[in-house]
Amino acid sequence: MPSDPVFVREIEEFLYHEARLLDDRQFEDWMALFAKDGVYWIPAMPEQEDPLGEASIAYEDLQLIDVRVRRLRHPENYSDQPHMRSRRIIGNVMLESDDRDEPVVRSNFTMVDFQNDEQRIFAGEYVHSLRRSGKGYGIVQKRVNLLNCDAPMGAIVIPL
């Protein structure tokens, strides 16, 4: 486990920044955090190993993330009318290794969204595989392990 508090804080700040971009609906800036080969994955089963050979809630490369973002911006996107609001809380940030160039980070999250007088709560674990790029990091893979991934749920309109 890395013991350098400066490195740990740098990673935490990255995660908090990503959450703030999503909560503030800055989807294009969120998409820019991904590496060119980056993937956003929400498994459909606990402990799912294979995103391609098994069904997933979402498995999106940068091209599909771009489609998601453009859809969210489209004025006739009725699933986001009125605009969904959200807030995320991230905690228990733990680095899997002390590889400063390609760290893997686990964190717990709670995300609340609100739309049309309905509030929903999502909880689970993020697993970020990052790669150093320039002065910061790019997301190689963001895996969202929802606690209730195998239960029926409504549409996930904005990214978790």
Backbone as a chain_set.jsonl record, in Angstrom:
{"seq": "MPSDPVFVREIEEFLYHEARLLDDRQFEDWMALFAKDGVYWIPAMPEQEDPLGEASIAYEDLQLIDVRVRRLRHPENYSDQPHMRSRRIIGNVMLESDDRDEPVVRSNFTMVDFQNDEQRIFAGEYVHSLRRSGKGYGIVQKRVNLLNCDAPMGAIVIPL", "coords": {"N": [[0.831, -1.181, 0.0], [0.499, 2.211, -0.823], [2.167, 4.772, 0.925], [2.583, 7.419, 0.708], [1.298, 10.401, 1.443], [0.817, 12.61, -0.201], [0.589, 11.606, -2.795], [-1.664, 9.939, -2.443], [-3.577, 11.897, -1.812], [-3.599, 13.32, -4.222], [-4.811, 11.464, -5.931], [-7.301, 11.19, -4.659], [-8.277, 13.808, -5.022], [-8.58, 13.783, -7.795], [-10.706, 11.924, -8.079], [-12.735, 13.268, -6.661], [-12.95, 15.54, -8.231], [-13.89, 14.436, -10.644], [-16.416, 13.524, -9.77], [-17.61, 15.98, -9.126], [-17.742, 17.189, -11.661], [-19.667, 15.553, -12.913], [-21.889, 15.936, -11.198], [-22.309, 18.641, -11.618], [-23.151, 18.62, -14.175], [-21.328, 18.809, -16.254], [-20.687, 17.314, -18.669], [-19.135, 17.019, -21.01], [-16.603, 17.799, -20.127], [-16.227, 15.787, -18.241], [-16.13, 13.549, -19.94], [-13.744, 14.144, -21.194], [-11.899, 13.374, -19.315], [-11.331, 10.743, -19.758], [-9.05, 8.316, -21.023], [-7.863, 7.789, -24.391], [-8.391, 5.134, -25.0], [-10.249, 4.575, -23.119], [-12.801, 3.159, -20.949], [-16.118, 2.866, -19.785], [-17.818, 1.06, -17.424], [-20.534, -0.804, -16.218], [-21.164, -3.505, -14.482], [-23.566, -6.205, -14.69], [-23.901, -8.179, -12.867], [-22.92, -9.273, -9.581], [-19.432, -9.447, -8.909], [-18.773, -9.856, -11.582], [-16.772, -10.855, -14.26], [-16.304, -10.651, -17.017], [-16.865, -8.267, -19.382], [-17.716, -8.397, -22.001], [-18.514, -10.974, -22.782], [-20.657, -11.454, -21.205], [-23.836, -10.086, -20.273], [-24.019, -6.595, -19.617], [-24.873, -3.729, -17.634], [-23.994, -1.311, -18.605], [-21.499, -0.792, -21.018], [-19.188, 1.023, -22.289], [-17.179, 2.49, -24.713], [-15.039, 5.273, -25.621], [-16.31, 6.372, -27.864], [-19.006, 5.597, -27.542], [-19.505, 6.814, -25.101], [-19.386, 9.446, -25.924], [-21.693, 9.513, -27.549], [-23.616, 9.159, -25.538], [-23.24, 11.55, -24.075], [-23.866, 13.504, -26.02], [-26.538, 12.837, -26.443], [-27.596, 13.461, -23.928], [-27.428, 16.222, -24.067], [-29.203, 16.87, -26.049], [-32.087, 18.665, -27.044], [-34.52, 17.312, -27.211], [-34.39, 15.142, -25.551], [-36.209, 13.371, -23.735], [-36.057, 11.787, -21.48], [-34.513, 13.164, -19.755], [-35.932, 15.347, -18.853], [-37.677, 17.257, -16.589], [-34.266, 18.499, -16.237], [-32.216, 16.101, -14.697], [-31.035, 16.156, -11.393], [-28.123, 15.665, -9.374], [-26.099, 14.296, -6.71], [-23.023, 13.209, -5.404], [-21.281, 11.196, -3.057], [-18.125, 10.317, -2.086], [-16.019, 7.921, -0.648], [-13.762, 6.067, 1.543], [-11.418, 5.685, 0.017], [-9.062, 3.763, -1.541], [-5.892, 2.762, -2.565], [-4.868, 0.319, -4.834], [-2.315, -0.346, -5.547], [1.05, 0.969, -5.529], [1.765, 2.051, -7.931], [2.551, 4.741, -9.634], [2.192, 5.57, -12.219], [0.173, 4.027, -13.374], [-2.173, 3.736, -11.559], [-4.55, 1.774, -9.676], [-7.627, 2.283, -8.261], [-9.838, 1.931, -5.59], [-13.026, 2.862, -4.41], [-15.771, 3.743, -2.293], [-19.124, 4.691, -3.024], [-21.956, 6.867, -2.837], [-24.732, 7.852, -4.569], [-27.157, 10.207, -5.27], [-30.011, 10.874, -7.118], [-32.355, 13.203, -8.528], [-35.493, 13.867, -9.884], [-38.484, 15.037, -11.321], [-39.967, 15.08, -8.861], [-39.115, 12.719, -7.722], [-36.801, 10.878, -5.888], [-33.852, 8.994, -6.067], [-31.588, 6.514, -4.847], [-28.347, 5.398, -5.31], [-25.818, 3.046, -4.626], [-22.516, 1.791, -4.1], [-19.425, 0.51, -5.368], [-16.664, 2.116, -6.795], [-14.212, 1.314, -9.21], [-11.432, 2.546, -10.356], [-9.254, 2.47, -13.006], [-6.392, 4.028, -13.781], [-4.306, 6.16, -15.834], [-1.3, 7.861, -16.02], [-1.149, 10.99, -17.567], [0.33, 13.595, -19.058], [0.043, 16.263, -16.872], [-1.789, 15.122, -15.204], [-4.193, 12.531, -14.751], [-5.654, 9.97, -16.801], [-8.693, 8.236, -17.366], [-8.655, 4.863, -17.711], [-10.26, 2.687, -17.267], [-13.429, 2.86, -15.833], [-15.076, 1.249, -13.511], [-18.205, 0.486, -12.272], [-19.493, -0.864, -9.581], [-22.458, -1.642, -8.704], [-24.442, -1.997, -5.77], [-26.946, -3.149, -6.046], [-26.906, -4.368, -8.565], [-27.961, -6.608, -9.862], [-30.656, -6.408, -9.607], [-33.992, -5.328, -10.547], [-34.154, -2.084, -12.014], [-34.746, 1.37, -12.655], [-34.177, 3.537, -15.501], [-30.831, 4.563, -16.006], [-30.007, 7.634, -16.261], [-28.113, 9.794, -16.166], [-24.536, 9.536, -16.072], [-23.122, 7.275, -13.679]], "CA": [[0.0, 0.0, 0.0], [1.289, 3.442, -0.84], [2.084, 5.536, 2.169], [2.836, 8.816, 0.4], [0.017, 11.108, 1.55], [0.656, 13.546, -1.319], [0.085, 10.778, -3.898], [-3.032, 9.546, -2.094], [-4.426, 13.086, -1.932], [-3.719, 13.616, -5.649], [-5.805, 10.533, -6.467], [-8.59, 11.59, -4.092], [-8.703, 15.03, -5.711], [-9.054, 13.388, -9.127], [-12.023, 11.314, -7.922], [-13.674, 14.322, -6.264], [-13.135, 16.393, -9.406], [-14.776, 13.711, -11.56], [-17.765, 13.561, -9.199], [-18.127, 17.345, -9.251], [-18.103, 17.412, -13.06], [-20.937, 14.879, -13.173], [-22.948, 16.612, -10.447], [-22.526, 19.953, -12.234], [-23.59, 18.359, -15.548], [-20.267, 19.174, -17.191], [-20.462, 15.992, -19.243], [-18.027, 17.044, -21.968], [-15.372, 17.81, -19.331], [-16.119, 14.435, -17.678], [-15.681, 12.675, -21.016], [-12.342, 14.465, -21.467], [-11.055, 12.696, -18.321], [-11.046, 9.382, -20.201], [-7.976, 8.059, -21.988], [-8.396, 7.469, -25.73], [-8.876, 3.757, -24.956], [-11.001, 4.464, -21.879], [-14.059, 2.415, -20.929], [-17.045, 3.041, -18.663], [-18.447, -0.26, -17.319], [-21.394, -1.129, -15.078], [-21.525, -4.922, -14.569], [-24.942, -6.56, -14.36], [-23.874, -9.224, -11.834], [-21.804, -9.129, -8.638], [-18.187, -10.167, -9.23], [-18.703, -10.145, -13.016], [-15.397, -10.785, -14.764], [-16.213, -10.444, -18.462], [-17.86, -7.297, -19.837], [-18.122, -8.648, -23.386], [-19.147, -12.286, -22.905], [-21.848, -11.458, -20.358], [-24.576, -8.819, -20.36], [-23.671, -5.544, -18.669], [-25.794, -2.601, -17.627], [-23.363, -0.405, -19.563], [-20.101, -1.016, -21.371], [-19.068, 2.076, -23.282], [-15.888, 3.071, -25.036], [-15.128, 6.729, -25.752], [-17.294, 6.707, -28.887], [-20.342, 5.47, -26.951], [-19.62, 7.864, -24.087], [-19.706, 10.651, -26.682], [-23.11, 9.408, -27.913], [-24.361, 9.41, -24.296], [-23.144, 12.978, -23.75], [-24.649, 14.257, -27.01], [-27.948, 12.559, -26.162], [-27.964, 14.253, -22.753], [-27.508, 17.628, -24.468], [-30.222, 17.067, -27.077], [-33.282, 19.286, -26.453], [-35.657, 16.386, -27.197], [-34.091, 13.988, -24.696], [-37.289, 13.451, -22.752], [-35.703, 11.093, -20.229], [-33.808, 14.125, -18.895], [-36.766, 16.533, -18.729], [-36.675, 18.312, -16.435], [-32.92, 17.977, -16.012], [-31.969, 15.365, -13.471], [-29.995, 16.701, -10.513], [-27.472, 14.573, -8.637], [-24.981, 14.544, -5.804], [-22.25, 12.008, -5.084], [-20.364, 11.185, -1.926], [-17.094, 9.296, -2.313], [-15.241, 7.678, 0.56], [-12.981, 4.829, 1.645], [-10.531, 5.626, -1.152], [-7.923, 2.878, -1.284], [-5.075, 2.453, -3.736], [-4.542, -1.101, -4.934], [-0.866, -0.466, -5.674], [1.726, 2.27, -5.493], [2.2, 2.379, -9.286], [2.144, 6.132, -9.847], [1.865, 5.79, -13.622], [-1.074, 3.338, -13.692], [-2.794, 3.29, -10.31], [-5.911, 1.246, -9.61], [-8.177, 2.887, -7.055], [-11.185, 1.519, -5.189], [-13.691, 3.783, -3.496], [-17.205, 3.553, -2.129], [-19.88, 5.883, -3.412], [-23.405, 6.99, -2.771], [-25.186, 8.868, -5.523], [-28.584, 10.486, -5.197], [-30.502, 11.711, -8.203], [-33.686, 13.748, -8.289], [-36.175, 14.324, -11.092], [-39.948, 14.88, -11.265], [-40.369, 14.787, -7.476], [-38.673, 11.383, -7.323], [-35.388, 10.775, -5.501], [-33.338, 7.62, -6.051], [-30.272, 6.375, -4.235], [-27.487, 4.332, -5.803], [-24.626, 2.869, -3.788], [-21.654, 0.731, -4.581], [-17.976, 0.689, -5.372], [-15.973, 2.484, -8.032], [-12.847, 0.849, -9.418], [-10.831, 3.364, -11.41], [-7.912, 2.168, -13.522], [-5.945, 5.311, -14.304], [-2.994, 6.22, -16.488], [-0.761, 9.218, -15.985], [-1.056, 11.654, -18.867], [0.675, 14.991, -18.821], [0.099, 16.655, -15.461], [-2.823, 14.458, -14.419], [-4.503, 11.136, -15.053], [-6.766, 9.646, -17.678], [-9.402, 7.029, -16.948], [-8.557, 3.736, -18.633], [-11.526, 2.002, -17.029], [-14.212, 3.179, -14.645], [-16.007, 0.162, -13.241], [-19.174, 0.874, -11.257], [-20.091, -2.063, -9.006], [-23.652, -1.28, -7.945], [-24.882, -2.996, -4.791], [-28.146, -3.82, -6.545], [-26.716, -4.506, -10.012], [-28.751, -7.714, -10.388], [-32.055, -6.154, -9.294], [-34.626, -4.4, -11.491], [-33.977, -0.657, -11.7], [-35.138, 2.266, -13.736], [-33.128, 3.997, -16.398], [-29.724, 5.368, -15.485], [-29.989, 8.714, -17.241], [-26.796, 10.433, -16.148], [-23.54, 8.543, -15.669], [-22.843, 7.075, -12.261]], "C": [[0.876, 1.245, 0.0], [1.093, 4.208, 0.454], [2.327, 7.023, 1.942], [1.514, 9.582, 0.421], [-0.226, 12.095, 0.414], [0.073, 12.807, -2.524], [-1.366, 10.383, -3.645], [-3.978, 10.732, -2.275], [-4.622, 13.476, -3.397], [-4.8, 12.735, -6.293], [-7.199, 10.892, -5.939], [-9.136, 12.822, -4.802], [-9.213, 14.726, -7.115], [-10.464, 12.821, -9.033], [-13.075, 12.357, -7.556], [-13.977, 15.247, -7.446], [-14.083, 15.726, -10.405], [-16.216, 13.767, -11.061], [-18.386, 14.941, -9.353], [-18.541, 17.644, -10.69], [-19.453, 16.774, -13.382], [-22.09, 15.581, -12.462], [-23.288, 17.974, -11.039], [-22.929, 19.851, -13.708], [-22.589, 18.863, -16.586], [-19.795, 17.895, -17.886], [-19.317, 15.956, -20.247], [-16.691, 17.045, -21.231], [-15.141, 16.453, -18.665], [-15.578, 13.48, -18.731], [-14.202, 12.904, -21.317], [-11.391, 13.837, -20.453], [-10.638, 11.301, -18.787], [-9.854, 9.363, -21.153], [-8.627, 7.7, -23.323], [-8.967, 6.053, -25.792], [-9.73, 3.506, -23.708], [-12.355, 3.795, -22.044], [-14.816, 2.725, -19.646], [-17.882, 1.771, -18.576], [-19.276, -0.352, -16.053], [-21.789, -2.596, -15.236], [-22.974, -5.16, -14.139], [-25.031, -7.616, -13.265], [-22.733, -8.943, -10.863], [-20.616, -9.982, -9.083], [-18.068, -10.526, -10.708], [-17.287, -9.907, -13.515], [-15.311, -10.308, -16.206], [-17.272, -9.445, -18.93], [-18.406, -7.599, -21.232], [-18.856, -9.967, -23.56], [-20.39, -12.436, -22.061], [-22.531, -10.1, -20.494], [-24.107, -7.865, -19.267], [-24.756, -4.481, -18.706], [-25.287, -1.55, -18.61], [-21.932, -0.869, -19.789], [-19.828, -0.104, -22.552], [-17.62, 2.508, -23.466], [-16.092, 4.567, -25.251], [-16.163, 7.155, -26.797], [-18.714, 6.623, -28.324], [-20.565, 6.481, -25.821], [-19.989, 9.182, -24.769], [-21.174, 10.65, -27.104], [-23.98, 9.708, -26.691], [-24.385, 10.906, -23.982], [-23.961, 13.804, -24.738], [-26.148, 14.047, -26.811], [-28.426, 13.374, -24.96], [-28.144, 15.733, -23.094], [-28.636, 17.907, -25.463], [-31.505, 17.617, -26.448], [-34.5, 18.365, -26.409], [-35.356, 15.094, -26.436], [-35.075, 14.003, -23.524], [-36.981, 12.713, -21.456], [-34.98, 12.022, -19.255], [-34.591, 15.444, -18.8], [-37.689, 16.383, -17.529], [-35.319, 17.69, -16.128], [-32.81, 17.293, -14.658], [-30.853, 16.058, -12.691], [-29.407, 15.54, -9.72], [-26.416, 15.114, -7.693], [-24.356, 13.199, -5.452], [-21.421, 12.244, -3.832], [-19.41, 10.03, -2.166], [-16.292, 9.153, -1.034], [-14.488, 6.368, 0.48], [-12.088, 4.627, 0.42], [-9.301, 4.813, -0.774], [-7.198, 2.595, -2.593], [-4.703, 0.976, -3.697], [-3.028, -1.327, -4.997], [-0.25, 0.923, -5.609], [2.314, 2.628, -6.855], [1.674, 3.771, -9.62], [1.776, 6.418, -11.295], [0.544, 5.143, -14.023], [-1.731, 2.82, -12.413], [-4.192, 2.713, -10.537], [-6.447, 1.66, -8.249], [-9.586, 2.359, -6.813], [-11.743, 2.565, -4.241], [-15.16, 3.406, -3.408], [-17.904, 4.833, -2.539], [-21.35, 5.736, -3.048], [-23.767, 8.111, -3.729], [-26.696, 8.982, -5.401], [-28.947, 11.3, -6.427], [-31.958, 12.092, -7.936], [-34.253, 14.283, -9.593], [-37.671, 14.069, -10.91], [-40.444, 14.434, -9.893], [-40.014, 13.37, -7.022], [-37.177, 11.405, -7.039], [-35.003, 9.309, -5.458], [-31.945, 7.629, -5.441], [-29.573, 5.167, -4.852], [-26.283, 4.247, -4.869], [-23.804, 1.729, -4.364], [-20.192, 1.105, -4.477], [-17.537, 1.126, -6.77], [-14.617, 1.782, -8.04], [-12.322, 1.624, -10.625], [-9.449, 2.807, -11.752], [-7.476, 3.429, -14.26], [-4.602, 5.168, -15.011], [-2.545, 7.672, -16.458], [-0.681, 9.762, -17.409], [-0.81, 13.128, -18.609], [0.791, 15.274, -17.331], [-0.885, 15.897, -14.593], [-2.964, 13.001, -14.792], [-5.632, 11.069, -16.058], [-7.386, 8.354, -17.202], [-9.278, 5.984, -18.052], [-9.819, 2.886, -18.501], [-12.148, 2.536, -15.749], [-15.251, 2.084, -14.522], [-16.894, 0.588, -12.085], [-19.865, -0.402, -10.772], [-21.266, -1.65, -8.122], [-24.009, -2.385, -6.96], [-26.048, -3.811, -5.332], [-28.08, -4.071, -8.049], [-27.592, -5.587, -10.629], [-30.232, -7.575, -10.058], [-32.667, -5.262, -10.379], [-34.405, -2.965, -11.056], [-34.432, 0.143, -12.898], [-33.923, 2.67, -14.552], [-32.059, 4.782, -15.637], [-29.485, 6.452, -16.529], [-28.622, 9.377, -17.313], [-25.775, 9.418, -15.635], [-23.363, 8.471, -14.157], [-21.398, 7.406, -12.007]], "O": [[1.867, 1.324, 0.727], [-0.009, 4.278, 0.998], [2.282, 7.806, 2.891], [0.697, 9.428, -0.487], [-1.38, 12.387, 0.099], [-0.826, 13.315, -3.195], [-2.202, 10.485, -4.542], [-5.064, 10.579, -2.835], [-5.707, 13.919, -3.773], [-5.6, 13.21, -7.099], [-8.168, 10.895, -6.699], [-10.318, 12.876, -5.144], [-10.173, 15.345, -7.574], [-11.331, 13.193, -9.823], [-14.186, 12.328, -8.086], [-15.114, 15.679, -7.634], [-14.975, 16.377, -10.948], [-17.134, 14.027, -11.839], [-19.568, 15.055, -9.678], [-19.57, 18.278, -10.92], [-20.288, 17.385, -14.049], [-23.147, 15.796, -13.054], [-24.437, 18.411, -10.966], [-23.034, 20.862, -14.403], [-22.977, 19.293, -17.673], [-18.657, 17.459, -17.712], [-18.599, 14.959, -20.325], [-15.749, 16.374, -21.654], [-13.999, 16.013, -18.535], [-14.675, 12.691, -18.454], [-13.486, 11.963, -21.659], [-10.188, 13.773, -20.705], [-9.682, 10.738, -18.255], [-9.674, 10.264, -21.972], [-9.806, 7.348, -23.37], [-9.91, 5.792, -26.539], [-9.911, 2.362, -23.293], [-12.974, 3.845, -23.107], [-14.231, 2.83, -18.568], [-18.58, 1.425, -19.529], [-18.809, -0.031, -14.96], [-22.664, -2.907, -16.044], [-23.529, -4.413, -13.332], [-26.124, -7.916, -12.785], [-21.689, -8.431, -11.269], [-20.787, -11.098, -9.571], [-17.313, -11.438, -11.047], [-16.68, -8.877, -13.223], [-14.351, -9.635, -16.58], [-18.463, -9.75, -18.878], [-19.468, -7.092, -21.595], [-19.741, -10.067, -24.41], [-21.106, -13.43, -22.178], [-21.886, -9.094, -20.791], [-23.833, -8.276, -18.139], [-25.474, -4.352, -19.697], [-26.07, -0.968, -19.36], [-21.246, -1.287, -18.856], [-20.193, -0.419, -23.684], [-16.927, 2.844, -22.505], [-17.202, 5.071, -25.08], [-16.82, 8.183, -26.634], [-19.539, 7.494, -28.603], [-21.685, 6.946, -25.614], [-20.808, 9.944, -24.255], [-21.834, 11.686, -27.024], [-24.971, 10.432, -26.797], [-25.436, 11.459, -23.66], [-24.678, 14.717, -24.328], [-26.936, 14.975, -26.99], [-29.532, 13.913, -24.973], [-28.943, 16.418, -22.456], [-28.983, 19.066, -25.691], [-31.964, 17.096, -25.431], [-35.426, 18.617, -25.639], [-36.003, 14.072, -26.662], [-34.802, 14.573, -22.468], [-37.598, 12.997, -20.429], [-34.849, 11.708, -18.072], [-34.0, 16.518, -18.683], [-38.441, 15.41, -17.483], [-35.228, 16.507, -15.801], [-33.239, 17.817, -13.63], [-29.854, 16.491, -13.267], [-30.094, 14.56, -9.429], [-25.912, 16.226, -7.853], [-25.045, 12.202, -5.234], [-20.928, 13.345, -3.587], [-19.835, 8.903, -2.418], [-15.925, 10.147, -0.408], [-14.564, 5.649, -0.516], [-12.016, 3.531, -0.137], [-8.594, 5.13, 0.183], [-7.814, 2.235, -3.596], [-4.28, 0.453, -2.666], [-2.526, -2.362, -4.56], [-0.959, 1.93, -5.632], [3.255, 3.418, -6.934], [0.48, 3.947, -9.86], [1.11, 7.415, -11.572], [-0.141, 5.645, -14.914], [-1.834, 1.611, -12.208], [-4.909, 3.108, -11.456], [-5.816, 1.425, -7.219], [-10.42, 2.343, -7.718], [-11.034, 3.088, -3.381], [-15.72, 2.822, -4.335], [-17.347, 5.924, -2.417], [-21.893, 4.634, -2.968], [-23.172, 9.188, -3.695], [-27.416, 7.984, -5.426], [-28.287, 12.288, -6.747], [-32.683, 11.4, -7.221], [-33.602, 15.042, -10.311], [-38.074, 13.019, -10.409], [-41.252, 13.511, -9.789], [-40.565, 12.882, -6.036], [-36.387, 11.889, -7.849], [-35.719, 8.481, -4.893], [-31.223, 8.623, -5.513], [-30.126, 4.069, -4.911], [-25.792, 5.266, -4.384], [-24.325, 0.83, -5.024], [-19.781, 1.897, -3.628], [-17.98, 0.581, -7.781], [-13.957, 1.672, -7.007], [-12.724, 1.379, -11.763], [-8.585, 2.69, -10.883], [-8.105, 3.844, -15.233], [-3.87, 4.198, -14.815], [-3.29, 8.584, -16.816], [-0.212, 9.088, -18.326], [-1.639, 13.818, -18.016], [1.543, 14.61, -16.617], [-0.834, 16.007, -13.368], [-1.987, 12.323, -15.109], [-6.455, 11.979, -16.16], [-6.692, 7.475, -16.693], [-9.735, 6.19, -19.177], [-10.376, 2.423, -19.497], [-11.486, 2.65, -14.718], [-16.185, 1.998, -15.32], [-16.399, 1.005, -11.037], [-20.719, -0.954, -11.466], [-21.092, -1.346, -6.942], [-23.893, -3.569, -7.278], [-26.128, -5.018, -5.105], [-29.102, -3.992, -8.732], [-27.935, -5.496, -11.807], [-30.988, -8.534, -10.215], [-31.948, -4.525, -11.053], [-34.46, -2.658, -9.865], [-34.49, -0.365, -14.018], [-32.804, 2.209, -14.322], [-32.366, 5.565, -14.737], [-28.841, 6.214, -17.551], [-28.041, 9.506, -18.391], [-26.12, 8.538, -14.847], [-23.444, 9.48, -13.455], [-20.933, 7.308, -10.871]]}, "num_chains": 1, "name": "protein.A"}
